[in-house]
């Protein structure tokens, strides 16, 4: 049965794994990569370890709103959120990560969330039991658990971020490790090496 026989079938581009057209315009600029377009396909190299074996493909939407939006958000969250929705630029990036590294990052994020809930649970338990008034030093425990949670969540968080945007659709991506650029230098895969 072909798509012409089934009006509810997925488009062929979806079945083959291609999501629209990917831009081939990638350039290396120091420790960043400049990409042009709303959809970017990075080379099949782990962005962290530089491995080319046992990779997992990740598709992420990266956004950029600019530092002014962050400052406005800190002053007035509502106005900052509205500005973020209006001014944000985005690109879909297909990248590759070693399977083991992805697993470790997922576990870091999972335990970070668990520790975050534990920190809030400890804080509520201390406040409800009256231990805070008796011994304020006990507040150090939920604070320490909260800090551990934040560290784990940062370690498991976003791989790549957008550092800079230039009109019409040029993004500077950061977060690549030196091993990625070393592997890319050995096999450029058609990427213009500005900063090699």
C-alpha positions in Angstrom: 0.0 0.0 0.0 1.5 3.3 -1.0 0.8 6.8 0.3 -1.5 7.5 -2.6 -3.7 4.6 -1.4 -3.7 5.7 2.2 -4.5 9.4 2.8 -3.5 9.0 6.5 0.0 7.6 5.9 3.1 9.5 7.1 4.9 11.5 4.4 7.9 9.7 2.7 10.3 12.2 4.2 9.2 11.2 7.7 9.6 7.5 6.9 13.1 7.9 5.6 14.2 9.9 8.7 14.7 13.1 6.9 13.1 16.1 8.5 12.9 18.8 5.8 16.0 20.1 4.2 19.2 20.4 6.2 21.6 23.2 5.6 25.1 22.2 4.6 26.6 25.5 5.6 28.8 24.7 8.6 32.0 26.4 9.6 34.4 26.0 12.5 35.3 29.2 14.3 37.6 28.6 17.3 35.7 26.5 19.8 32.3 27.3 18.2 30.6 26.2 15.0 28.7 28.6 12.8 25.7 27.1 11.1 23.3 28.7 8.6 19.7 27.7 8.4 16.8 26.6 10.6 17.8 22.9 10.3 21.4 21.8 10.8 22.9 18.4 10.5 26.2 18.1 12.4 28.8 15.5 11.3 28.6 12.0 12.7 31.1 12.7 15.5 30.3 12.7 19.2 30.1 16.4 20.3 31.7 15.5 23.6 34.2 12.6 23.1 34.9 12.9 19.4 34.1 9.2 18.9 32.7 7.9 15.7 31.5 4.6 16.9 28.3 3.6 18.9 26.6 7.0 18.4 23.1 8.0 19.2 21.4 10.7 17.1 19.8 13.6 19.0 17.6 16.2 17.5 17.3 19.3 19.6 15.7 22.7 19.1 18.2 25.4 20.2 16.9 28.9 20.8 18.5 32.4 21.1 16.7 35.5 22.4 19.7 37.7 23.3 21.1 39.1 26.5 18.6 42.0 26.7 15.7 39.5 27.1 17.5 37.9 30.0 18.0 41.2 31.8 14.4 42.2 31.2 13.3 38.7 32.5 15.3 39.2 35.7 13.6 42.6 36.2 10.1 41.6 35.1 9.5 37.9 34.4 6.1 38.5 32.6 7.5 41.1 30.2 10.7 39.0 29.7 8.6 36.0 28.8 6.6 38.0 26.3 9.8 39.4 24.8 11.3 35.9 24.7 8.3 34.6 22.7 8.5 37.5 20.3 12.2 37.8 19.7 13.5 34.2 20.0 15.2 32.6 17.0 15.5 28.9 16.8 17.3 26.2 14.8 16.8 22.4 14.9 20.1 20.7 15.3 20.8 17.0 14.6 23.9 16.0 16.6 25.5 12.7 17.6 26.5 11.6 21.1 28.3 8.4 22.3 25.7 6.0 23.8 27.5 5.7 27.1 27.9 9.5 27.5 24.2 9.9 26.8 23.3 7.3 29.4 25.5 9.0 32.0 23.9 12.4 31.3 20.4 11.0 31.6 21.3 9.4 35.0 22.8 12.7 36.1 19.5 14.5 35.2 17.4 11.8 36.8 19.4 11.9 40.1 19.4 15.7 40.0 15.6 15.8 39.9 15.4 13.2 42.7 17.8 15.3 44.8 15.8 18.5 44.1 12.6 16.9 45.4 14.6 15.5 48.4 15.8 19.0 49.2 12.3 20.5 49.1 11.0 17.5 51.1 13.7 18.0 53.8 13.0 21.7 53.9 9.3 21.1 54.4 10.0 18.4 57.0 12.3 20.7 59.0 9.9 23.6 58.9 6.9 21.5 59.9 8.7 19.8 62.7 9.9 23.1 64.2 13.6 22.1 63.9 14.4 25.3 62.2 13.6 27.5 65.2 15.4 25.1 67.6 18.5 24.7 65.5 18.8 26.8 62.4 22.0 25.0 61.4 19.8 22.2 60.1 19.0 24.4 57.1 22.4 23.5 55.8 21.3 20.0 55.0 18.5 20.9 52.4 20.8 23.6 51.0 23.6 21.1 50.4 21.2 18.6 48.8 19.8 21.4 46.6 23.3 22.4 45.5 24.1 18.7 44.6 20.8 18.6 42.7 21.7 21.7 40.7 25.2 20.4 39.9 23.8 17.0 38.7 21.2 18.7 36.6 23.7 21.0 35.0 26.0 18.0 34.2 23.0 16.3 32.6 21.6 19.4 30.9 22.0 20.9 27.4 24.9 19.7 25.2 25.0 22.7 22.9 23.8 26.2 23.2 23.5 29.2 20.9 26.0 31.9 21.8 25.2 34.4 19.1 22.7 35.0 16.3 23.1 37.1 13.1 20.3 37.8 10.7 18.9 36.2 8.7 19.6 32.7 10.0 23.2 32.4 11.2 23.8 30.7 14.6 27.0 30.4 16.6 26.8 27.1 18.5 29.0 26.4 21.6 29.5 23.5 23.9 31.7 21.3 21.6 34.6 19.6 23.4 38.2 19.7 21.9 37.9 16.0 21.1 35.1 16.9 18.6 37.3 19.4 16.8 40.3 17.0 16.8 38.1 14.3 15.2 36.7 16.9 12.7 40.3 18.0 11.8 41.2 14.4 11.0 38.0 14.0 8.8 36.5 17.4 7.9 33.4 15.9 6.2 33.0 18.9 4.0 33.1 21.5 6.8 35.0 24.8 6.2 37.7 24.9 8.9 38.0 28.7 9.7 39.6 28.0 13.0 41.7 24.9 12.5 
